[in-house]
Structures are given as structure tokens and as C-alpha cells.
Amino acid sequence: MTSGPDEWVGVLVEPAQQGPAADVTAPAAPVPRRRRLLGALGPWAELVVVIAVAFALAIGLQAFLFKPYLIPSGSMETTLVSGDRVIVVRFWYRFNEVARGDIVVFHPPGKGDEKIDRAPGPANDLTYIKRVIGLPGEWIGGAQQKVWICRSVPHDERHPGSGCRALNEPYVSSLQESFPFRQVAADHYFMMGDNRDNSEDSRFIGQIPAGWMLGRAFVRYWPITRVGWVG
């Protein structure tokens, strides 16, 4: 049949039937093996792991960065008294020179936990804390209730003169007795306590090599009433 000019023959196209929406949810990421293991062991295992990590970090900090020390005696009074606790910076002398006046923790001469005066090796299980007084190459001695630093051995040790100077030590808490002049060896330091009447220091135990120094004390953190910088 022929269609007229006003008649159109067309095909009705039905829109496609849409089925149920596809599930486009991404599959869950696999749980890491460590978390699966901790989950299987329960919360106590996680606590143990956290404590172990914290312990390892604490050991690392004490070995390489900072370490607390208890002051056991009155040899550094009144700067530090028995029972004070200080923080020592272990890495300080990796980047800085040892300076006169530094308060330093070090191993005394000896072996193990036994102190032996002027021994060639350190007592690695003992620690002392003293102040650096004499530097390598200097002549150091005590006279006229003062510590003297000289460029060479004085002609009269009782009256050091030219080439010598007396140290200004406001931190000293007891009488400074006389002691013989001696030269500080290369890479060694002459250590003394601030309480000169009650200090087992380089006058008796000998000079301390730089390699025996463990770090510089900077801050007193206990007791609360004595919190502050030390130096």
C-alpha cells in the first residue's frame, strides 16, 4: 500500500529494558599478613608489640642520643647534689669540642666495675661526673687556694707568675688545696669536682682520654624543686 504524502511509515524502537543495577563495589583490599596475625593473637599481642617497639626506641635513644644519670655523691656540690638526676647528651662531642667548664659523664680508669687509679684502660661498668678544668697541652696545678693554668711549668709552683693565670671558679663549694703542676697529655682532659674537698678526680685517678667520655650533662630534671640547666 502506497503511503500518502502526510503518512509516514516508521519503526517504533522500544527502549532497552534495564535490568538490575550491576554490583560495582570494588573487592576489599587484602589484609596485610602482620595485621592478620595480630588479629588472630588478640589485643594482648598488639600491646606486647607496642611495648617492645617503645622499649627498643628507648634503648636506641639512650645509646646514641640522651641518657639519664643519677648523681650518687656530693663531689659536684652545690652544682649537683646526691640524688639529683640529669640528662646527658651522648652525641654532643661528635659535633663539638670539649670545653673548659663542661660537666661530663665518663668512665674512670680501671676494669669492669673496679676503679683503679691511673690504669691504662677504662672501668666500663662505672661512670663518674666531673667538670672539665684542664685542656690538652696545658700545665695545671693548685696554689694559693686556686687552680692555675700555665703555658709551661712554673719556676715556683707556690707562686705561679708569668705565663700563668688563676681560674675564676664561682662554682667551687669548698677549699681548693694545693696540688703539683702537671701537663695535660694530648687528647686527655683534667677533670675535677666542684666540691674540691670531697672529689675523687684527676688529681688522684689521672687524666681522662676523650674516648672515655660518654656525653655532656645539660639539664637537671629531678627533683622538681631543682629542675634547671647545669653547666
Secondary structure as UniProt FT lines:
FT   TURN            5..6
FT   HELIX           33..41
FT   HELIX           43..64
FT   STRAND          66..70
FT   TURN            75..79
FT   TURN            82..83
FT   STRAND          85..89
FT   TURN            90..91
FT   HELIX           92..95
FT   TURN            100..101
FT   STRAND          103..106
FT   STRAND          109..111
FT   TURN            112..113
FT   STRAND          114..115
FT   TURN            117..118
FT   TURN            124..125
FT   STRAND          128..134
FT   TURN            136..137
FT   STRAND          139..143
FT   TURN            144..145
FT   STRAND          146..150
FT   TURN            157..158
FT   TURN            162..163
FT   STRAND          164..166
FT   TURN            170..171
FT   STRAND          179..183
FT   TURN            186..187
FT   STRAND          188..192
FT   HELIX           196..198
FT   HELIX           202..205
FT   STRAND          208..209
FT   HELIX           210..212
FT   STRAND          213..222
FT   HELIX           224..226
FT   STRAND          228..229
//
